[in-house]
Amino acid sequence: MLRFGIVLFMLFAAGMRTAAQQALPPALEAKIAAAVHELQSGNLDSAQNTFSDVLRQGIKHPLIYHNLGVIALLRDNHPEAVTRFHQALALQPDNGSSRLLLGISLLALRKNAEAVRELKRAVTLLPEEPQAHLQLARAYEGMEDWIGAVQEFQKLVQLAPREPSYSYQLWRAWTKLSDWSYRQILGLNSNSARVQQALGLEYAAQHKYDLALAAYQKAARSDPKLPEIHLAMAQLWLEMKKFDEALSEIGLELELVPESKTAAETKARIETAKAEFSP
């Protein structure tokens, strides 16, 4: 809980700086700065009274709504927090902190599908923030989407390799994914793209790259428009130092999801590695 509280504070501060880029009436700046200090000090009642008073004066600003959302979240009043973060995002849709905290409150309300939607956007806006990936992984777990959960925990371990709890949670998600894959294979859907993707992930984790590639290729044939299949194959080819094959696969991935930052970064890594290994 202490760690989570510190993260909340950091996110609040990030949200404050972003929102502050939109001008506030000069007469209110000192009042709002005092309310911010009160919130940082844990004086939630006083901070809420100040922010609410500003709203009553007809000032609609994402900073005000965001901080009222933070106060509601800290009090476990998640319905109120959801309302406030929605109001903040209506004025500032690219505020990653508001997206992340909205997702956390939606998770607390067991609205997992909505939480996934918001947290995916939070991850896009805050790609280096571990809490964004952790909360998205938990949302995937809530929906029993073990592939999504494994992928997010893998990113978490990459971001914070010295955090043992992330490695443990990745192992636990792998266990759930293995069980899910086995049950799917025993059923009637053994050739589905998702099952083959799950098998590919598991084989790759065991460094059985030929089997992993075969599973991913089956997944691609089953659902040619499913994202992350060609990305996974590109990463495997890169690991095997087969750069032309890797570039071919990452090109297909970018055709499917041209906005994918992960795919773009992978392509850059492949091109750099190819150049380094060229005679």
C-alpha positions as CSV (number, residue, x, y, z in Angstrom):
1,M,0.0,0.0,0.0
2,L,2.9,2.4,0.8
3,R,4.4,1.8,-2.6
4,F,1.1,2.3,-4.3
5,G,0.6,5.6,-2.4
6,I,4.0,6.9,-3.6
7,V,3.1,6.0,-7.1
8,L,-0.2,7.8,-6.8
9,F,1.6,10.9,-5.7
10,M,4.0,10.7,-8.6
11,L,1.1,10.3,-11.0
12,F,-0.7,13.2,-9.4
13,A,2.3,15.4,-9.8
14,A,2.7,14.4,-13.5
15,G,-0.9,15.1,-14.1
16,M,-0.5,18.5,-12.5
17,R,2.4,19.5,-14.7
18,T,0.6,18.4,-17.8
19,A,-2.6,20.1,-17.0
20,A,-0.9,23.3,-15.9
21,Q,0.1,23.8,-19.5
22,Q,-3.5,25.1,-20.0
23,A,-3.7,28.6,-18.6
24,L,-5.6,29.1,-15.3
25,P,-7.0,32.5,-14.3
26,P,-4.1,34.3,-12.5
27,A,-6.3,35.2,-9.5
28,L,-6.8,31.5,-8.8
29,E,-3.2,30.2,-9.3
30,A,-2.2,30.9,-5.6
31,K,-5.4,29.3,-4.4
32,I,-4.9,26.2,-6.5
33,A,-1.2,26.0,-5.6
34,A,-2.3,25.9,-1.9
35,A,-4.8,23.2,-2.6
36,V,-2.1,21.2,-4.4
37,H,0.1,21.5,-1.3
38,E,-2.7,20.4,1.0
39,L,-3.3,17.3,-1.2
40,Q,0.4,16.5,-1.2
41,S,0.3,16.8,2.6
42,G,-2.6,14.5,2.9
43,N,-5.1,17.2,3.9
44,L,-7.8,15.8,1.7
45,D,-10.8,17.7,3.2
46,S,-9.2,21.1,2.8
47,A,-8.0,20.3,-0.7
48,Q,-11.4,19.0,-1.8
49,N,-13.1,22.1,-0.4
50,T,-10.8,24.4,-2.4
51,F,-11.1,22.5,-5.7
52,S,-14.8,22.3,-5.3
53,D,-15.0,26.0,-4.6
54,V,-13.1,26.7,-7.8
55,L,-15.6,24.6,-9.7
56,R,-18.5,26.5,-8.2
57,Q,-16.9,29.7,-9.6
58,G,-17.5,28.2,-13.1
59,I,-13.8,27.2,-13.7
60,K,-13.6,24.0,-15.7
61,H,-10.1,22.8,-15.9
62,P,-8.6,19.3,-16.2
63,L,-6.3,20.0,-13.2
64,I,-9.3,20.5,-11.0
65,Y,-11.2,17.4,-12.1
66,H,-8.0,15.3,-12.0
67,N,-7.2,16.2,-8.4
68,L,-10.8,15.7,-7.3
69,G,-10.5,12.3,-8.9
70,V,-7.3,11.6,-6.9
71,I,-9.0,12.6,-3.7
72,A,-11.9,10.3,-4.4
73,L,-9.6,7.4,-5.3
74,L,-7.6,7.8,-2.1
75,R,-10.9,7.6,-0.2
76,D,-11.9,4.4,-2.1
77,N,-14.9,6.3,-3.6
78,H,-14.3,4.8,-7.0
79,P,-17.7,5.8,-8.6
80,E,-16.9,9.5,-7.8
81,A,-13.3,9.0,-9.0
82,V,-14.5,7.6,-12.4
83,T,-16.7,10.6,-12.9
84,R,-14.0,13.1,-12.1
85,F,-11.4,11.4,-14.3
86,H,-13.9,11.3,-17.2
87,Q,-14.4,15.0,-16.7
88,A,-10.7,15.6,-16.8
89,L,-10.2,13.5,-19.9
90,A,-13.0,15.2,-21.7
91,L,-10.9,18.4,-21.5
92,Q,-7.5,16.7,-21.9
93,P,-7.7,13.3,-23.5
94,D,-4.0,12.7,-23.7
95,N,-3.4,12.9,-19.9
96,G,-1.8,9.5,-19.2
97,S,-2.1,9.9,-15.4
98,S,-5.8,10.4,-15.6
99,R,-6.2,7.4,-17.9
100,L,-4.2,5.2,-15.5
101,L,-6.0,6.3,-12.4
102,L,-9.3,5.9,-14.2
103,G,-8.3,2.4,-15.1
104,I,-7.4,1.7,-11.4
105,S,-10.9,2.8,-10.2
106,L,-12.6,0.8,-12.9
107,L,-10.7,-2.3,-11.8
108,A,-11.8,-1.7,-8.2
109,L,-15.4,-1.6,-9.5
110,R,-14.8,-4.9,-11.4
111,K,-15.4,-3.2,-14.7
112,N,-12.6,-5.1,-16.3
113,A,-13.4,-4.6,-20.0
114,E,-13.6,-0.8,-19.5
115,A,-10.4,-0.9,-17.4
116,V,-8.6,-2.7,-20.2
117,R,-9.7,-0.1,-22.7
118,E,-8.5,2.8,-20.5
119,L,-5.3,1.1,-19.4
120,K,-4.3,0.3,-22.9
121,R,-4.4,4.0,-23.7
122,A,-2.5,4.7,-20.5
123,V,0.3,2.4,-21.5
124,T,0.5,4.1,-24.9
125,L,0.7,7.5,-23.2
126,L,3.0,6.3,-20.4
127,P,5.1,3.5,-21.9
128,E,7.9,3.6,-19.3
129,E,5.6,3.7,-16.3
130,P,5.6,0.3,-14.6
131,Q,2.2,0.9,-12.8
132,A,0.5,1.3,-16.2
133,H,1.7,-2.2,-17.3
134,L,1.0,-3.7,-13.9
135,Q,-2.6,-2.5,-13.8
136,L,-3.2,-3.5,-17.4
137,A,-1.9,-7.0,-16.6
138,R,-4.3,-7.2,-13.7
139,A,-7.2,-6.1,-15.9
140,Y,-6.3,-8.8,-18.4
141,E,-6.2,-11.3,-15.5
142,G,-9.6,-10.2,-14.4
143,M,-10.9,-11.1,-17.9
144,E,-8.8,-14.3,-18.0
145,D,-6.9,-13.0,-21.0
146,W,-3.7,-14.8,-20.0
147,I,-1.9,-13.9,-23.2
148,G,-2.4,-10.2,-22.6
149,A,-1.4,-10.7,-18.9
150,V,1.8,-12.5,-19.8
151,Q,2.8,-9.9,-22.3
152,E,2.3,-7.0,-19.9
153,F,4.2,-8.8,-17.1
154,Q,7.1,-9.4,-19.6
155,K,7.2,-5.7,-20.2
156,L,7.2,-5.1,-16.5
157,V,10.1,-7.4,-15.9
158,Q,12.0,-5.6,-18.7
159,L,11.3,-2.2,-17.1
160,A,12.1,-3.3,-13.6
161,P,14.3,-6.4,-13.7
162,R,15.3,-6.1,-10.0
163,E,11.7,-6.2,-8.8
164,P,11.1,-9.8,-7.7
165,S,7.4,-9.5,-7.4
166,Y,7.1,-8.8,-11.1
167,S,9.1,-12.0,-12.0
168,Y,6.8,-14.0,-9.7
169,Q,3.7,-12.6,-11.2
170,L,5.0,-13.3,-14.7
171,W,5.7,-16.9,-13.7
172,R,2.1,-17.2,-12.2
173,A,0.6,-15.7,-15.4
174,W,2.7,-18.2,-17.5
175,T,1.2,-21.0,-15.3
176,K,-2.3,-19.8,-16.0
177,L,-1.6,-19.4,-19.7
178,S,-0.2,-23.0,-19.9
179,D,-3.3,-24.3,-18.2
180,W,-5.6,-22.3,-20.5
181,S,-3.7,-23.5,-23.6
182,Y,-4.0,-27.1,-22.5
183,R,-7.7,-26.8,-21.9
184,Q,-8.2,-25.2,-25.3
185,I,-6.2,-27.8,-27.1
186,L,-8.3,-30.5,-25.5
187,G,-11.4,-28.8,-26.8
188,L,-12.6,-28.2,-30.3
189,N,-10.6,-25.1,-31.0
190,S,-7.1,-26.4,-31.1
191,N,-6.3,-24.6,-34.4
192,S,-7.5,-21.2,-33.3
193,A,-5.1,-18.3,-33.7
194,R,-5.2,-17.5,-30.0
195,V,-4.3,-21.0,-29.0
196,Q,-1.4,-21.1,-31.5
197,Q,-0.3,-17.7,-30.2
198,A,-0.3,-19.0,-26.7
199,L,1.7,-22.1,-27.8
200,G,4.2,-19.8,-29.6
201,L,4.6,-17.8,-26.4
202,E,5.2,-20.9,-24.3
203,Y,7.7,-22.4,-26.8
204,A,9.6,-19.1,-27.1
205,A,9.9,-19.0,-23.3
206,Q,11.4,-22.4,-23.4
207,H,13.8,-21.3,-26.2
208,K,12.2,-23.8,-28.6
209,Y,12.3,-21.3,-31.4
210,D,11.5,-23.6,-34.3
211,L,8.3,-24.8,-32.5
212,A,7.5,-21.3,-31.6
213,L,7.8,-20.1,-35.2
214,A,5.7,-23.0,-36.4
215,A,2.9,-22.1,-33.9
216,Y,3.0,-18.4,-34.8
217,Q,2.8,-19.2,-38.5
218,K,-0.3,-21.4,-37.9
219,A,-1.8,-18.4,-35.9
220,A,-1.1,-16.1,-38.8
221,R,-2.7,-18.4,-41.3
222,S,-5.7,-18.8,-39.0
223,D,-6.2,-15.1,-38.5
224,P,-4.0,-13.0,-40.8
225,K,-5.1,-9.7,-39.2
226,L,-4.3,-10.6,-35.6
227,P,-1.8,-8.1,-34.2
228,E,1.4,-9.2,-32.4
229,I,1.9,-12.5,-34.3
230,H,4.3,-11.1,-36.9
231,L,5.9,-8.9,-34.2
232,A,6.6,-12.1,-32.1
233,M,8.1,-13.8,-35.2
234,A,10.2,-10.8,-36.0
235,Q,11.6,-10.8,-32.4
236,L,12.4,-14.5,-32.7
237,W,14.2,-14.1,-36.0
238,L,16.1,-11.2,-34.5
239,E,17.1,-13.5,-31.6
240,M,18.3,-16.0,-34.2
241,K,20.2,-13.3,-36.1
242,K,18.2,-13.9,-39.3
243,F,17.7,-10.2,-40.0
244,D,16.0,-10.4,-43.4
245,E,13.3,-12.7,-42.1
246,A,12.9,-10.4,-39.1
247,L,12.5,-7.3,-41.3
248,S,9.9,-9.1,-43.5
249,E,7.8,-10.0,-40.4
250,I,8.0,-6.6,-38.8
251,G,7.0,-5.1,-42.1
252,L,3.8,-7.2,-42.0
253,E,3.2,-6.2,-38.4
254,L,3.5,-2.5,-39.2
255,E,1.0,-2.9,-42.1
256,L,-1.5,-4.2,-39.5
257,V,-0.8,-1.7,-36.8
258,P,1.2,1.2,-38.2
259,E,0.9,3.2,-35.0
260,S,2.6,0.5,-32.9
261,K,5.5,1.9,-31.0
262,T,6.7,-1.5,-30.0
263,A,6.8,-2.6,-33.7
264,A,8.6,0.6,-34.7
265,E,11.2,0.1,-32.0
266,T,11.7,-3.6,-32.9
267,K,12.2,-2.6,-36.6
268,A,14.9,-0.1,-35.5
269,R,16.6,-2.8,-33.3
270,I,16.6,-5.2,-36.3
271,E,18.1,-2.6,-38.6
272,T,20.8,-1.7,-36.1
273,A,21.7,-5.3,-35.5
274,K,21.8,-6.1,-39.2
275,A,24.1,-3.1,-39.8
276,E,26.4,-4.3,-36.9
277,F,26.6,-7.8,-38.3
278,S,27.1,-6.8,-41.9
279,P,30.6,-7.6,-43.2
